[in-house]
Amino acid sequence: MSDFKITTPGFDGRFPHINATRRCWQNYVDFHRCVNAKGEDSPICKQFFQAYNSLCPVDWTARWDEEREEGRFPVNFEE
């Protein structure tokens, strides 16, 4: 058996009563802002990546990635 480990994001105090859609979106945005600020190897960025990768449907993130590459994504990641 491989070393593959399935995990889910733990509790996030920012979203105590909100559905996973908002949490998915925010973790995606936080990941890309973190990468711009600290680089992809930062442990906190990896946490954001794991959270959005676990919460978000692949179709959503693929569309958001396209929008980011085309400059149409509605968030400024430089903040």
C-alpha positions as CSV (number, residue, x, y, z in Angstrom):
1,M,0.0,0.0,0.0
2,S,1.3,3.5,-0.8
3,D,1.8,6.4,1.6
4,F,-1.3,8.1,0.2
5,K,-3.3,9.7,3.0
6,I,-6.9,11.1,2.7
7,T,-7.6,14.1,4.9
8,T,-10.3,16.7,5.1
9,P,-9.9,20.3,6.2
10,G,-10.5,20.8,9.9
11,F,-12.7,23.4,11.5
12,D,-12.2,26.9,10.2
13,G,-13.5,29.6,12.7
14,R,-14.1,32.0,9.8
15,F,-16.9,29.8,8.6
16,P,-18.8,28.4,11.6
17,H,-22.3,28.5,9.9
18,I,-21.5,28.8,6.2
19,N,-21.8,26.2,3.6
20,A,-18.7,24.7,1.9
21,T,-19.1,26.9,-1.3
22,R,-17.9,30.1,0.5
23,R,-15.2,28.2,2.3
24,C,-14.0,26.6,-1.0
25,W,-13.8,30.1,-2.7
26,Q,-12.0,31.7,0.2
27,N,-9.4,29.0,0.5
28,Y,-8.7,29.2,-3.2
29,V,-8.3,33.0,-3.0
30,D,-6.1,32.7,0.2
31,F,-3.9,30.1,-1.5
32,H,-3.1,32.3,-4.5
33,R,-2.6,35.4,-2.3
34,C,-0.3,33.3,0.0
35,V,1.7,32.0,-3.0
36,N,2.2,35.6,-4.2
37,A,3.4,36.7,-0.7
38,K,5.3,33.7,0.5
39,G,5.9,31.2,-2.3
40,E,4.4,27.8,-3.0
41,D,6.6,26.0,-0.5
42,S,5.2,27.9,2.5
43,P,3.4,25.5,4.9
44,I,0.5,27.9,5.3
45,C,0.0,28.0,1.6
46,K,0.0,24.2,1.5
47,Q,-2.8,24.3,4.1
48,F,-4.9,26.6,1.9
49,F,-4.2,24.3,-1.1
50,Q,-5.2,21.2,0.7
51,A,-8.4,22.9,2.0
52,Y,-9.6,24.2,-1.4
53,N,-8.5,21.0,-3.2
54,S,-10.6,19.0,-0.8
55,L,-13.6,21.3,-0.7
56,C,-13.9,22.6,-4.3
57,P,-15.2,20.6,-7.3
58,V,-12.5,20.2,-9.9
59,D,-14.6,21.9,-12.6
60,W,-14.7,25.1,-10.5
61,T,-11.0,25.3,-9.9
62,A,-10.3,24.5,-13.5
63,R,-12.6,27.4,-14.6
64,W,-11.0,29.7,-12.0
65,D,-7.5,28.8,-13.1
66,E,-8.5,29.7,-16.7
67,E,-10.0,33.0,-15.5
68,R,-6.8,33.8,-13.5
69,E,-4.6,33.1,-16.5
70,E,-6.8,35.3,-18.8
71,G,-6.9,38.1,-16.2
72,R,-10.7,37.8,-15.8
73,F,-10.8,36.4,-12.2
74,P,-12.7,38.9,-10.0
75,V,-10.1,39.0,-7.2
76,N,-6.8,40.9,-6.9
77,F,-4.3,38.4,-5.6
78,E,-1.7,41.1,-4.8
79,E,-3.5,42.3,-1.7
